[in-house]
Amino acid sequence: MTHDQSYIVIQPHVSEFPAPLALKKGDQVWVGALYDGPEGWPDWYLCSAPGQEPGYVPGQILDRHADGSATMLEDFTNRELTVLEGEELRGQRQLNGWLWAVRIPDGETGWVPLDNIRANRPDLKSRKS
């Protein structure tokens, strides 16, 4: 899902991957185990690419082959965004329990778990009749 919406961080998130994958459309990766953590994030596969640390990639952007390899269907990085409670984000894409976001105002980008954010909706003001 692609969108452009404002979010507020309701729970901090610290990236556990200091060396994220940086993959281009057409790159070949080796596909490993499906993520099976307690968070229940579906369809993330541990992938490896030459010269990079292994990292998780969403299954939707992998063209998987019988030999255990896959071709990237689009550019992708698994860079996570470290965020603090109260920070404002601009969401750009939701995928498998995560949001690709831009932190306001510094413009840093990365993935943030959906459980750590909420949509930032303006308060409804009461109207006098």
KENU-434682 format. One record per residue (C-alpha): x, y, z; residue in three letters. Coordinates in pm, 1 decimal. Layout:
residues N
- u|v|w|residu
- X|Y|Z|ALA .
...
***
This chain:
residues 129
- u|v|w|residu
- 0.0|0.0|0.0|MET .
- 133.7|342.7|-92.7|THR .
- 15.2|661.8|71.6|HIS .
- 131.1|990.8|218.5|ASP .
- -1.0|1039.2|570.6|GLN .
- 120.4|1195.3|893.8|SER .
- 199.2|973.5|1194.6|TYR .
- 307.2|1022.0|1555.2|ILE .
- 545.5|781.6|1727.3|VAL .
- 372.2|631.3|2033.8|ILE .
- 653.1|390.1|2128.3|GLN .
- 1026.7|431.5|2058.3|PRO .
- 1197.3|203.0|1808.6|HIS .
- 1571.6|144.8|1786.3|VAL .
- 1718.5|-10.1|1473.6|SER .
- 1896.4|-337.6|1538.3|GLU .
- 2062.9|-341.0|1195.9|PHE .
- 2349.7|-88.9|1165.6|PRO .
- 2442.3|-215.7|815.3|ALA .
- 2117.8|-234.5|614.3|PRO .
- 2086.5|-406.7|280.2|LEU .
- 2083.9|-177.1|-23.3|ALA .
- 1942.3|-361.9|-322.3|LEU .
- 1852.7|-254.5|-675.6|LYS .
- 1587.1|-388.6|-907.6|LYS .
- 1736.3|-690.4|-1084.5|GLY .
- 1989.4|-774.4|-810.9|ASP .
- 2020.2|-1142.0|-717.6|GLN .
- 1983.3|-1246.1|-351.5|VAL .
- 1982.7|-1576.2|-163.9|TRP .
- 1657.6|-1632.7|23.3|VAL .
- 1676.5|-1783.1|369.4|GLY .
- 1428.6|-1832.7|651.3|ALA .
- 1090.2|-1666.8|682.8|LEU .
- 1076.5|-1427.7|980.6|TYR .
- 909.0|-1603.0|1273.2|ASP .
- 926.0|-1358.6|1562.6|GLY .
- 667.1|-1286.5|1831.4|PRO .
- 554.7|-966.7|1654.7|GLU .
- 388.7|-1168.5|1378.5|GLY .
- 526.3|-963.0|1088.0|TRP .
- 428.2|-1167.0|781.3|PRO .
- 620.6|-1238.5|461.6|ASP .
- 971.4|-1110.6|551.7|TRP .
- 1260.8|-1333.7|437.8|TYR .
- 1619.8|-1326.3|557.8|LEU .
- 1817.4|-1258.5|240.4|CYS .
- 2184.9|-1224.1|164.2|SER .
- 2362.6|-1043.3|-116.8|ALA .
- 2731.9|-1034.5|-204.3|PRO .
- 2931.3|-788.0|6.3|GLY .
- 2640.5|-707.3|241.7|GLN .
- 2518.4|-825.5|580.4|GLU .
- 2204.5|-1044.5|562.3|PRO .
- 1874.6|-867.9|621.9|GLY .
- 1500.5|-908.9|587.6|TYR .
- 1324.5|-842.0|256.8|VAL .
- 946.7|-851.2|191.2|PRO .
- 836.6|-1151.0|-11.6|GLY .
- 624.5|-932.8|-243.1|GLN .
- 934.3|-784.4|-405.3|ILE .
- 1119.9|-1112.0|-458.6|LEU .
- 1093.9|-1313.2|-780.2|ASP .
- 1189.6|-1645.6|-622.5|ARG .
- 1371.3|-1922.5|-811.3|HIS .
- 1385.3|-2298.8|-749.2|ALA .
- 1754.7|-2286.0|-649.0|ASP .
- 1684.5|-2065.4|-342.7|GLY .
- 1784.4|-1741.1|-510.4|SER .
- 1558.0|-1451.9|-606.7|ALA .
- 1565.1|-1146.9|-830.1|THR .
- 1470.6|-812.2|-677.7|MET .
- 1155.4|-671.0|-841.4|LEU .
- 1228.6|-316.5|-718.9|GLU .
- 1490.2|-111.4|-536.5|ASP .
- 1485.9|-181.6|-162.0|PHE .
- 1667.8|-110.2|160.6|THR .
- 1579.4|-262.4|495.6|ASN .
- 1707.8|45.7|680.7|ARG .
- 1510.4|91.0|1001.4|GLU .
- 1442.0|436.6|1137.6|LEU .
- 1528.5|489.4|1503.0|THR .
- 1246.2|701.8|1648.6|VAL .
- 1148.2|851.7|1982.8|LEU .
- 801.2|888.1|2130.6|GLU .
- 630.9|1204.4|2007.6|GLY .
- 825.9|1239.9|1683.0|GLU .
- 626.8|1315.2|1369.4|GLU .
- 663.7|1099.5|1058.9|LEU .
- 532.6|1118.7|705.4|ARG .
- 437.3|767.6|594.7|GLY .
- 494.2|667.1|236.2|GLN .
- 439.0|289.9|215.7|ARG .
- 297.5|18.5|443.3|GLN .
- 425.0|-333.2|397.3|LEU .
- 391.6|-643.1|617.6|ASN .
- 349.1|-462.3|950.8|GLY .
- 598.2|-181.4|877.3|TRP .
- 582.7|174.2|742.5|LEU .
- 845.0|337.9|520.6|TRP .
- 857.4|685.9|670.2|ALA .
- 1029.1|1021.4|658.8|VAL .
- 1101.2|1182.6|996.7|ARG .
- 987.4|1544.4|1021.8|ILE .
- 1177.7|1780.3|1017.3|PRO .
- 1519.6|1620.0|946.4|ASP .
- 1407.7|1410.3|646.2|GLY .
- 1576.2|1086.3|758.5|GLU .
- 1402.4|780.1|610.3|THR .
- 1354.5|419.2|714.4|GLY .
- 1113.7|145.6|820.0|TRP .
- 918.6|174.0|1148.6|VAL .
- 690.5|-97.2|1294.2|PRO .
- 322.0|-4.9|1262.2|LEU .
- 270.3|-99.6|1627.8|ASP .
- 495.9|192.0|1730.3|ASN .
- 298.4|467.5|1554.0|ILE .
- -51.9|603.7|1511.1|ARG .
- -208.6|817.8|1243.6|ALA .
- -188.3|1187.3|1329.1|ASN .
- -542.4|1311.4|1285.1|ARG .
- -635.8|1667.1|1369.9|PRO .
- -857.1|1693.3|1676.7|ASP .
- -1219.6|1739.6|1592.6|LEU .
- -1333.0|2070.5|1732.2|LYS .
- -1680.0|2098.8|1873.3|SER .
- -1908.2|2329.4|1680.0|ARG .
- -2160.7|2565.0|1832.1|LYS .
- -2500.1|2572.0|1665.7|SER .
***
